Amino acid sequence: MSATFLEAFRQSGSDPINSDWIGWLRRELAPTHARKIRTAITVAGVVLCVIISMTLQVPQLATSAYMVFFISKESKLLTTITGVGGVIVLTIGIGATLLLYKFTYGHPELRIPGMAIALFLGMWLSRVLVIGPLGFLLGFVVAVSQSVGEAAPSPEYLVRQLLWLWVALAYAIAVTVVLNLLFLPDTPQAAAHRPKPKGLFVADAFTNPAHVHFAFKVTFAAMFCYIFYSAVDWSGIHTAFITCTFIALESTEATLYKGTLRIVGCVMGGALALFSIVFLMPHMETIASLVVLVACAAAIAGWVATGSERISYAGLQIAFAFFYSVFQGYAPDTDLDNVRNRVVGILLGLLVTAFVFHYIWPERATAAEAQKIA
């Protein structure tokens, strides 16, 4: 993935004046049969999550809706593997954070180092494991769960919310996997000719210091953002913490390009949410109107997300910004603070990550590309 982002970064920056970026964008957004089906499946999954969560009042609707985008892949096999692995890692992560809270709840001097250690291990595992995303998800779930501990009024409330989080994520993953198994056409198994990994870890897992450097940089950037918004008492910009972890890639250039996609997607999703909250939400009285609105936004985000990796990440960010801005409860809400806070948090995370990756152990594109070729 880093190589793809690097290639797109070079193409977009090679000759910004004379390059045919409009034609490139048209090609990236061109309709295909597979893209139409995948977008329709994504929209159906999001609509089902909205109906189920609103009807049964399951918390974390925005997270459930976003999971449909996060789990959906280009084939049934990849979606199923990602979904099953995600549920297993999610269960382990929730269990680990509950166990950790036994010692850290009410003790920020223990909880904050625990967050940092969990995030460091997760980012290190994302580099050294053959299935890196599962290692990342484990560390991310534990770190993010620990980051909300100070907002819980009691241990019982905290445990209840974490268990509801598991429900919100697990059922969304199940819905996504089932829809893809039922409606996504079978594709040729091109991966069958790829060499199979011989172990759980990559070849240089314990000898390449770049893996440790990468984990440290991401942990430092994310924890800096967490301490900053906690110190200024602005928890609404907690997306800065999430941004630092999600945009990190091997090379500085690839990370910055991914950050650019996140900004573009965030602005588009925030604009859609702002328009909806100001002009549409005040007139909505039934869940049917909300479903229509969400389906239209999910179709836009899904169309971009089902494109090539040069633009797909922007589609995920459109969905992220829209869902987390619009879904503020079980009734229409016209509060614009969430839109502002999400955008400010993302921009803060991008700036901090860019600074850290540029000045601390910079891993330039040439070294990362040589490692990919090797």
C-alpha positions in Angstrom: 0.0 0.0 0.0 2.9 2.4 0.8 4.3 1.8 -2.7 0.9 2.7 -4.2 0.6 5.9 -2.2 4.3 6.7 -3.1 3.6 6.2 -6.9 0.5 8.4 -6.7 2.4 11.0 -4.7 5.1 11.2 -7.5 2.5 11.3 -10.3 0.6 14.1 -8.6 3.7 16.1 -7.8 5.9 15.4 -10.9 4.5 18.3 -13.0 1.5 19.9 -11.2 1.0 22.6 -13.9 1.1 20.5 -17.1 -0.1 17.2 -15.8 -3.6 16.2 -16.9 -5.0 15.9 -13.4 -8.6 16.3 -14.6 -8.2 13.4 -17.0 -6.6 11.4 -14.2 -9.5 12.1 -11.9 -12.0 11.0 -14.5 -10.2 7.8 -15.0 -10.1 7.1 -11.3 -13.8 7.8 -11.0 -14.8 5.9 -14.2 -17.7 3.5 -13.7 -17.2 -0.2 -13.9 -19.6 -3.1 -13.3 -17.6 -4.3 -10.2 -17.6 -0.8 -8.8 -21.3 -0.4 -9.1 -22.0 -3.6 -7.3 -19.5 -2.9 -4.5 -20.9 0.6 -4.0 -24.5 -0.8 -3.9 -23.4 -3.4 -1.3 -21.7 -0.7 0.8 -24.8 1.5 0.7 -27.0 -1.4 1.7 -24.8 -2.2 4.6 -24.8 1.3 5.9 -28.6 1.6 5.6 -29.1 -1.7 7.5 -26.8 -0.4 10.2 -28.8 2.8 10.5 -32.1 1.0 10.7 -30.8 -1.6 13.2 -29.0 0.9 15.5 -31.9 3.4 15.4 -34.6 0.8 16.0 -32.7 -1.0 18.8 -30.9 2.1 20.1 -27.5 0.6 19.8 -24.8 3.1 20.7 -21.9 4.2 18.4 -24.0 4.3 15.2 -21.3 6.3 13.4 -18.7 3.6 14.2 -21.0 0.8 13.0 -21.7 2.6 9.7 -18.0 3.3 9.2 -17.1 -0.4 9.8 -19.0 -1.2 6.6 -16.4 0.8 4.6 -13.5 -0.5 6.7 -14.3 -4.2 6.3 -15.4 -4.2 2.6 -12.7 -5.4 0.3 -12.5 -6.2 -3.4 -13.3 -9.9 -3.1 -15.4 -12.2 -0.9 -12.3 -14.0 0.5 -10.6 -10.8 1.6 -13.7 -9.4 3.1 -14.4 -12.6 5.0 -10.8 -12.9 6.3 -10.8 -9.3 7.3 -14.2 -9.6 9.0 -13.4 -12.8 10.9 -10.0 -11.6 11.9 -11.4 -8.2 12.9 -14.0 -9.8 15.2 -11.3 -12.0 16.9 -8.9 -9.1 17.3 -11.7 -6.8 18.5 -12.7 -9.3 21.1 -9.1 -9.7 22.3 -8.7 -5.9 22.3 -11.8 -5.2 24.4 -10.9 -8.0 26.8 -7.3 -6.6 27.1 -8.5 -3.0 27.8 -11.0 -4.2 30.4 -8.2 -6.1 32.1 -5.9 -3.1 31.9 -8.6 -0.8 33.3 -8.6 -3.0 36.5 -5.2 -1.4 37.2 -5.5 2.0 35.4 -9.0 3.3 36.1 -8.7 6.4 38.2 -4.9 6.3 37.8 -3.9 8.5 34.9 -0.2 8.0 35.8 -0.7 4.4 34.8 -3.3 4.7 32.1 -1.4 7.1 29.9 1.8 5.0 29.8 -0.5 1.9 29.2 -2.0 3.7 26.2 1.5 4.5 24.8 2.8 1.0 25.3 -0.3 -0.5 23.6 -0.1 1.8 20.7 3.6 1.2 20.3 3.1 -2.5 20.2 0.2 -2.2 17.8 2.2 -0.1 15.3 5.2 -2.3 15.6 3.1 -5.4 15.0 1.6 -3.7 11.9 5.1 -3.6 10.4 6.4 -7.0 11.5 3.4 -9.3 11.1 2.5 -10.8 7.8 -1.1 -9.8 8.5 -0.1 -6.3 9.7 -3.6 -4.7 9.9 -4.7 -7.1 12.6 -1.8 -6.2 14.8 -2.6 -2.5 14.2 -6.3 -3.0 15.1 -5.4 -4.7 18.4 -3.1 -1.9 19.5 -5.5 0.8 18.3 -8.5 -0.7 20.1 -6.7 -0.9 23.4 -5.2 2.6 23.1 -8.4 4.4 22.0 -10.4 2.5 24.7 -8.0 3.7 27.3 -8.1 7.3 26.0 -11.8 7.7 27.0 -11.4 6.5 30.5 -11.3 9.9 32.1 -14.8 10.7 30.6 -16.5 7.7 32.3 -18.4 8.7 35.5 -18.1 5.2 37.0 -16.5 1.8 36.3 -19.8 0.2 35.6 -20.7 2.8 32.9 -17.2 2.3 31.3 -17.6 -1.5 31.1 -21.1 -1.1 29.7 -20.0 1.3 27.0 -17.0 -0.9 26.0 -19.3 -4.0 25.7 -21.8 -1.9 23.6 -18.8 -0.9 21.4 -18.1 -4.6 20.8 -21.7 -5.1 19.8 -21.8 -2.1 17.5 -18.7 -3.2 15.7 -19.3 -7.0 15.6 -22.8 -6.7 14.2 -21.7 -4.2 11.5 -18.9 -6.6 10.5 -21.3 -9.5 10.3 -23.7 -7.5 8.1 -20.9 -6.5 5.8 -19.5 -10.0 5.4 -23.0 -11.5 4.8 -23.9 -8.9 2.1 -20.6 -9.4 0.3 -20.9 -13.2 0.4 -24.5 -13.0 -1.0 -24.1 -10.3 -3.7 -20.4 -9.8 -4.6 -19.5 -11.7 -7.7 -16.6 -14.2 -7.6 -13.4 -12.9 -9.0 -10.4 -14.7 -10.4 -8.0 -15.7 -7.6 -4.9 -13.9 -8.8 -3.4 -14.2 -5.4 -3.1 -18.0 -5.8 0.1 -17.5 -7.7 1.7 -15.3 -5.0 4.3 -16.9 -2.8 2.8 -18.0 0.5 4.4 -16.6 3.7 6.6 -19.0 5.6 5.9 -17.6 9.0 4.0 -15.2 11.1 6.6 -12.4 11.0 8.3 -10.8 8.1 11.9 -11.7 7.4 13.6 -8.7 9.1 11.1 -8.3 11.9 13.7 -8.4 14.7 16.7 -7.1 12.9 15.5 -3.9 11.1 15.5 -0.9 13.5 13.1 1.0 11.1 10.2 -1.0 12.5 10.9 0.3 16.0 11.5 3.8 14.8 8.2 3.8 12.9 6.3 2.6 16.0 8.0 5.2 18.2 7.2 8.1 15.7 3.5 7.2 15.5 3.2 6.7 19.3 4.9 10.0 19.9 2.7 12.0 17.5 -0.5 10.4 18.8 0.3 10.8 22.5 1.4 14.4 21.9 -2.1 15.1 20.4 -3.8 13.3 23.2 -1.9 15.3 25.9 -2.5 18.5 24.0 -6.3 18.3 23.7 -6.6 16.9 27.2 -4.5 19.9 28.6 -6.7 22.5 26.8 -9.8 20.5 27.7 -11.0 20.1 24.1 -11.9 16.5 23.8 -14.0 17.1 20.7 -10.8 17.1 18.6 -9.9 13.6 19.6 -9.8 12.7 15.9 -6.2 14.1 16.0 -5.2 11.0 17.9 -7.0 8.7 15.4 -5.4 10.6 12.5 -1.9 10.1 13.7 -2.3 6.4 13.7 -4.4 5.9 10.5 -2.3 8.0 8.1 1.1 6.6 9.1 3.0 4.6 6.3 6.6 3.5 5.9 8.0 6.6 4.0 7.5 10.2 4.7 6.2 11.0 1.2 3.7 8.2 1.3 2.4 9.3 4.7 2.0 12.9 3.5 0.1 11.8 0.4 -2.2 9.7 2.5 -2.6 12.7 4.7 -3.6 14.8 1.7 -6.3 12.3 0.8 -7.5 12.4 4.4 -7.8 16.2 4.2 -9.7 16.1 0.9 -12.0 13.4 2.1 -12.5 15.2 5.5 -13.4 18.5 3.8 -15.9 16.8 1.4 -17.5 14.8 4.2 -17.6 17.8 6.5 -19.2 19.9 3.8 -21.9 17.2 3.2 -22.5 17.0 6.9 -22.7 20.8 7.3 -25.2 21.1 4.4 -27.3 18.3 5.8 -27.3 19.6 9.4 -28.2 23.2 8.3 -30.7 22.6 5.5 -32.0 19.0 5.8 -32.0 17.9 9.4 -34.5 20.5 10.7 -37.1 19.1 8.3 -36.5 15.4 9.1 -39.1 13.7 11.3 -38.9 10.0 10.4 -36.2 7.4 10.0 -37.1 7.1 6.3 -35.8 10.6 5.5 -32.6 9.8 7.4 -32.1 6.6 5.5 -32.4 8.5 2.2 -29.9 11.1 3.2 -27.4 8.5 4.5 -27.8 6.4 1.4 -26.9 9.3 -0.8 -23.8 10.2 1.2 -22.8 6.6 1.4 -23.1 6.2 -2.3 -20.7 9.2 -2.9 -18.2 7.9 -0.4 -18.6 4.3 -1.6 -17.9 5.3 -5.2 -14.7 6.9 -4.3 -13.7 4.2 -1.8 -14.2 1.4 -4.3 -11.7 3.0 -6.7 -8.0 2.4 -6.9 -5.8 2.9 -3.8 -4.7 6.3 -5.3 -8.1 7.7 -4.2 -9.9 5.0 -2.2 -8.7 6.4 1.1 -10.4 9.7 0.4 -13.7 7.8 0.2 -13.2 6.3 3.6 -12.6 9.8 5.0 -15.7 11.2 3.4 -17.7 8.5 5.2 -15.8 9.1 8.4 -16.3 12.8 8.5 -20.0 12.6 7.5 -21.0 9.8 9.8 -19.2 11.2 12.9 -20.7 14.7 12.3 -24.3 13.7 11.5 -24.9 10.8 13.9 -25.1 12.7 17.2 -27.9 10.7 18.8 -31.2 9.0 18.1 -32.9 12.2 17.0 -32.1 15.0 14.5 -29.5 17.4 15.8 -28.5 20.7 14.4 -25.4 21.2 16.5 -22.4 22.3 14.3 -19.7 21.9 16.9 -19.0 18.3 15.9 -18.3 19.3 12.3 -15.8 21.9 13.5 -14.2 19.7 16.0 -13.7 16.8 13.7 -12.0 19.0 11.0 -9.8 20.7 13.5 -8.7 17.4 15.0 -7.8 15.9 11.7 -5.8 19.0 10.7 -4.0 18.9 14.0 -3.1 15.3 13.6 -1.9 15.8 10.1 0.4 18.7 11.1 1.9 16.8 14.0 2.4 13.6 12.0 4.1 15.6 9.1 6.4 17.3 11.6 7.4 14.1 13.4 7.9 12.0 10.2 10.0 14.8 8.6 12.4 15.4 11.5 12.5 12.2 13.6 14.2 9.3 11.8 12.9 10.3 8.4 12.4 7.1 6.3 12.7 8.5 2.8 11.0 7.1 -0.3 14.1 5.7 -1.9 14.9 3.5 1.1 11.3 2.3 1.4 11.1 1.6 -2.3 14.3 -0.4 -2.2 13.0 -2.4 0.7 9.8 -3.2 -1.3 11.8 -4.4 -4.3 14.0 -6.5 -2.1 
